[in-house]
Amino acid sequence: MSEKNKDVYIINQSFSFDIKILHCGIEQMKNHKLSCARLDRFVISYITEGEGIYILQNRLHHIVKGDLFMTPPAIMYSQHSVPENPYKYYYIAFQGSACSQLLRRAGMTENSPVLHIGEPYIIKQMKKIYSELSENTFSSLIKANIALFNIFSFLIYKNPQNHKKLNESQAEIYVRMAIKYIEDKYSSDINVTDIANYLHINRSYLSEIFKQIQQQSIKKYLTLYRLEKARSLLLSSDLTVLKISLLTGFKNEKNFFRIFKKYLICSPDKYRKIQLNEIKTH
């Protein structure tokens, strides 16, 4: 009795595909004033005409026809149209444990939420989702979810970072450990040399692989992580600015003021006042 030849592939799949569409729609953004809000879900939007301004993480983005932009949950964002050319867009709202990872692999993060793609395929799939959900059947729901995965598959394929084996490289392990170290020790007086010493690798090598994988320097990542923690404390506590600066790892209040104003435009006190007023009005 002859034995049949079989090819078996063992997949190292360390992530899930847990994602669920909540709703979708078409909107004409006629508001010409900044509207601030927070969501409890992820949303991707594709502009089919017009232009506007989108602000996330206090970064301003000029969005135009053909742009796809992402809005994450629990983070204040603002958007408005250019008065003489209001924009129209399709949007899809979704949630699930896989959302953040799929968006990151697609090239959309909180620090870089806009893709200038101009691809007819994307709007074709978004229109399909809109059409299938309007049918409101089990079959159409399956088709709508397939269309959403088609969008992610297309974007992930276009992102050159994804054309490598799924096995985590040693460099990726070092970067992941560095980020974990920052999350655990950001409130202490740590720097890049301290992180490199903890990992037992050369400081220059750490800086090189971190920037290659995270698309920003490790020093900037540490600074922005501290700023985000400080920003959160400004809005969620009545602690003084000095106390917050010390709790988030800044050497002194003067240094904190300088860095805060560099990235968030205004002083910590002014930012707290403006944002708390915004929250009260929403």
C-alpha positions as CSV (number, residue, x, y, z in Angstrom):
1,M,0.0,0.0,0.0
2,S,1.6,3.2,-1.1
3,E,1.6,6.2,1.2
4,K,0.3,9.5,-0.2
5,N,2.6,12.5,-0.2
6,K,1.1,15.4,1.8
7,D,2.3,19.0,2.3
8,V,1.5,20.4,5.7
9,Y,2.1,24.0,6.7
10,I,2.1,25.1,10.3
11,I,1.2,28.7,10.6
12,N,2.6,30.9,13.4
13,Q,-0.5,33.0,13.8
14,S,-0.1,35.1,16.9
15,F,-3.0,37.5,16.1
16,S,-6.8,37.1,15.7
17,F,-9.2,38.4,13.1
18,D,-11.8,39.6,15.7
19,I,-13.5,42.6,14.0
20,K,-17.2,43.5,13.7
21,I,-18.9,46.2,11.6
22,L,-21.2,48.3,13.6
23,H,-22.6,50.7,11.0
24,C,-21.6,52.7,7.9
25,G,-22.9,55.8,6.1
26,I,-22.3,58.7,3.7
27,E,-21.9,62.2,5.0
28,Q,-21.4,65.7,3.6
29,M,-19.2,67.7,6.1
30,K,-20.8,71.1,5.9
31,N,-19.4,72.2,9.3
32,H,-16.7,74.9,8.8
33,K,-15.9,75.1,12.5
34,L,-13.8,72.7,14.4
35,S,-16.0,70.1,16.0
36,C,-14.4,68.2,18.9
37,A,-15.6,64.7,19.9
38,R,-14.6,61.3,21.2
39,L,-15.8,57.9,19.8
40,D,-16.3,54.5,21.5
41,R,-15.3,52.7,18.3
42,F,-12.9,52.7,15.3
43,V,-14.0,54.5,12.2
44,I,-12.3,54.7,8.7
45,S,-13.5,57.4,6.3
46,Y,-12.8,57.8,2.6
47,I,-13.2,61.2,1.0
48,T,-14.9,61.2,-2.4
49,E,-14.9,65.0,-3.0
50,G,-13.9,68.2,-1.4
51,E,-11.2,68.9,1.3
52,G,-10.9,69.7,5.0
53,I,-8.9,69.7,8.1
54,Y,-8.6,66.7,10.5
55,I,-6.8,66.9,13.9
56,L,-5.8,63.9,15.9
57,Q,-3.3,63.8,18.7
58,N,-3.0,67.5,18.2
59,R,-1.6,66.9,14.7
60,L,-3.2,68.8,11.8
61,H,-3.8,66.9,8.6
62,H,-5.1,68.4,5.3
63,I,-7.5,65.8,3.8
64,V,-8.6,65.8,0.2
65,K,-10.4,63.6,-2.3
66,G,-8.9,60.1,-2.4
67,D,-7.7,60.2,1.3
68,L,-8.6,57.5,3.8
69,F,-8.4,58.5,7.4
70,M,-8.8,56.6,10.7
71,T,-10.4,57.8,13.9
72,P,-9.6,55.7,17.0
73,P,-11.8,55.4,20.1
74,A,-11.4,57.4,23.3
75,I,-9.2,60.1,21.8
76,M,-10.4,63.6,21.2
77,Y,-10.4,64.5,17.5
78,S,-11.6,67.5,15.4
79,Q,-12.6,68.0,11.8
80,H,-14.1,70.6,9.5
81,S,-14.5,71.4,5.8
82,V,-12.8,74.0,3.8
83,P,-15.7,76.5,3.4
84,E,-15.5,76.9,-0.4
85,N,-15.0,73.1,-0.9
86,P,-16.8,71.0,1.7
87,Y,-15.9,67.3,1.6
88,K,-18.1,64.2,1.3
89,Y,-17.1,60.9,2.6
90,Y,-18.1,57.2,3.1
91,Y,-17.4,55.9,6.6
92,I,-17.4,52.5,8.4
93,A,-17.5,52.0,12.1
94,F,-16.2,48.8,13.7
95,Q,-14.8,47.3,16.8
96,G,-13.0,44.1,18.0
97,S,-9.7,43.0,19.5
98,A,-8.0,42.9,16.0
99,C,-8.8,46.5,15.0
100,S,-5.6,48.2,16.3
101,Q,-3.3,45.6,14.8
102,L,-5.0,45.5,11.4
103,L,-5.0,49.3,11.2
104,R,-1.3,49.4,12.2
105,R,-0.4,46.8,9.5
106,A,-2.5,48.8,7.0
107,G,-0.3,51.8,7.8
108,M,-2.8,53.8,10.0
109,T,-1.9,54.7,13.6
110,E,-2.8,57.5,16.0
111,N,0.3,59.4,15.0
112,S,-0.2,58.7,11.3
113,P,-3.9,58.4,10.7
114,V,-4.2,59.5,7.0
115,L,-3.4,57.5,3.9
116,H,-3.1,59.4,0.6
117,I,-4.1,56.5,-1.6
118,G,-6.7,57.6,-4.2
119,E,-7.5,54.0,-5.0
120,P,-10.9,53.2,-6.8
121,Y,-10.8,49.8,-5.2
122,I,-11.2,51.2,-1.7
123,I,-14.3,53.2,-2.5
124,K,-15.7,50.3,-4.5
125,Q,-15.5,48.1,-1.3
126,M,-16.9,50.8,0.9
127,K,-19.9,51.2,-1.4
128,K,-20.3,47.4,-1.3
129,I,-20.4,47.5,2.5
130,Y,-23.0,50.3,2.4
131,S,-25.1,48.4,-0.1
132,E,-24.9,45.0,1.7
133,L,-25.7,46.4,5.1
134,S,-28.8,48.1,3.7
135,E,-30.1,44.6,2.8
136,N,-29.9,43.7,6.5
137,T,-29.7,39.9,6.0
138,F,-27.3,37.3,7.3
139,S,-25.9,36.7,3.9
140,S,-25.4,40.4,3.2
141,L,-23.7,40.9,6.6
142,I,-21.2,38.2,5.7
143,K,-20.5,39.9,2.3
144,A,-20.1,43.3,4.1
145,N,-17.5,41.8,6.5
146,I,-15.7,40.2,3.5
147,A,-15.6,43.6,1.8
148,L,-14.1,45.2,5.0
149,F,-11.4,42.5,5.0
150,N,-10.8,43.1,1.3
151,I,-10.0,46.7,2.3
152,F,-7.6,45.7,5.0
153,S,-6.0,43.0,2.7
154,F,-5.5,45.6,0.0
155,L,-3.9,48.2,2.4
156,I,-1.8,45.6,4.1
157,Y,-0.5,44.3,0.8
158,K,0.4,47.9,-0.2
159,N,2.4,48.4,3.0
160,P,6.0,47.2,2.4
161,Q,6.4,46.5,6.2
162,N,4.2,43.5,5.8
163,H,6.2,41.6,3.2
164,K,8.2,39.6,5.6
165,K,7.9,36.4,7.5
166,L,5.4,36.4,10.5
167,N,8.1,35.2,12.9
168,E,9.3,38.0,15.1
169,S,12.9,39.0,14.3
170,Q,15.4,39.7,17.1
171,A,15.3,43.4,16.2
172,E,11.5,43.4,16.7
173,I,11.9,41.6,20.0
174,Y,14.4,44.3,21.2
175,V,12.0,47.1,20.1
176,R,9.0,45.4,21.9
177,M,11.1,45.1,25.0
178,A,12.2,48.7,24.8
179,I,8.6,49.9,24.5
180,K,7.6,47.8,27.5
181,Y,10.6,49.3,29.5
182,I,9.4,52.8,28.6
183,E,5.8,52.0,29.6
184,D,7.1,50.7,33.0
185,K,9.8,53.2,33.7
186,Y,8.7,56.5,32.0
187,S,8.1,58.2,35.3
188,S,11.7,57.7,36.2
189,D,14.7,59.7,34.9
190,I,15.5,57.3,32.1
191,N,17.1,57.9,28.7
192,V,18.1,55.9,25.6
193,T,21.3,54.8,27.1
194,D,19.5,53.3,30.1
195,I,17.2,51.4,27.8
196,A,20.1,50.1,25.7
197,N,21.9,49.0,28.9
198,Y,18.8,47.2,30.1
199,L,18.7,45.3,26.8
200,H,22.5,44.7,26.8
201,I,22.8,46.1,23.3
202,N,24.6,49.1,21.7
203,R,22.8,52.4,22.0
204,S,23.3,53.2,18.3
205,Y,22.0,49.9,17.2
206,L,18.9,50.3,19.4
207,S,18.3,53.8,17.9
208,E,18.6,52.4,14.4
209,I,16.3,49.4,14.7
210,F,13.7,51.4,16.7
211,K,13.4,54.1,14.1
212,Q,13.3,51.5,11.3
213,I,10.4,49.6,13.0
214,Q,8.5,52.4,14.7
215,Q,9.1,55.1,12.1
216,Q,10.3,57.5,14.8
217,S,13.2,57.8,17.1
218,I,13.2,56.1,20.5
219,K,13.9,59.5,22.1
220,K,10.8,61.0,20.5
221,Y,8.7,58.0,21.4
222,L,9.7,58.3,25.0
223,T,9.0,62.1,25.0
224,L,5.6,61.6,23.3
225,Y,4.7,58.8,25.7
226,R,5.5,61.0,28.7
227,L,3.5,63.9,27.1
228,E,0.5,61.7,26.6
229,K,0.6,60.6,30.2
230,A,1.0,64.2,31.3
231,R,-1.9,65.3,29.1
232,S,-4.1,62.6,30.6
233,L,-3.3,63.7,34.1
234,L,-4.0,67.4,33.2
235,L,-7.5,66.4,32.2
236,S,-8.3,63.7,34.8
237,S,-6.8,65.2,38.0
238,D,-6.3,68.5,39.8
239,L,-2.6,67.9,40.4
240,T,-0.4,70.9,39.8
241,V,1.7,71.2,36.6
242,L,4.9,70.8,38.7
243,K,3.6,67.6,40.2
244,I,2.5,66.2,36.9
245,S,5.8,67.0,35.3
246,L,7.7,65.1,38.0
247,L,5.2,62.1,37.9
248,T,5.7,61.7,34.1
249,G,9.5,61.7,34.1
250,F,10.4,65.3,33.1
251,K,13.5,66.6,34.8
252,N,11.9,69.9,35.8
253,E,8.9,72.2,35.3
254,K,10.8,74.4,32.8
255,N,11.8,71.5,30.6
256,F,8.2,70.2,30.8
257,F,6.8,73.6,29.7
258,R,9.2,73.8,26.8
259,I,8.4,70.3,25.4
260,F,4.7,70.6,26.1
261,K,4.4,73.8,24.2
262,K,6.6,72.5,21.3
263,Y,4.2,69.6,20.6
264,L,0.8,70.9,21.9
265,I,1.2,74.6,20.9
266,C,0.2,76.1,24.3
267,S,1.3,75.9,27.9
268,P,0.0,73.0,30.1
269,D,-2.2,75.3,32.1
270,K,-3.8,76.8,29.0
271,Y,-4.2,73.4,27.4
272,R,-6.0,72.1,30.6
273,K,-8.4,75.1,30.6
274,I,-9.2,74.8,26.8
275,Q,-9.7,71.0,26.8
276,L,-11.8,70.9,30.0
277,N,-14.1,73.6,28.5
278,E,-14.4,71.6,25.3
279,I,-15.3,68.5,27.3
280,K,-18.0,70.4,29.3
281,T,-19.6,71.7,26.1
282,H,-19.8,68.1,24.6
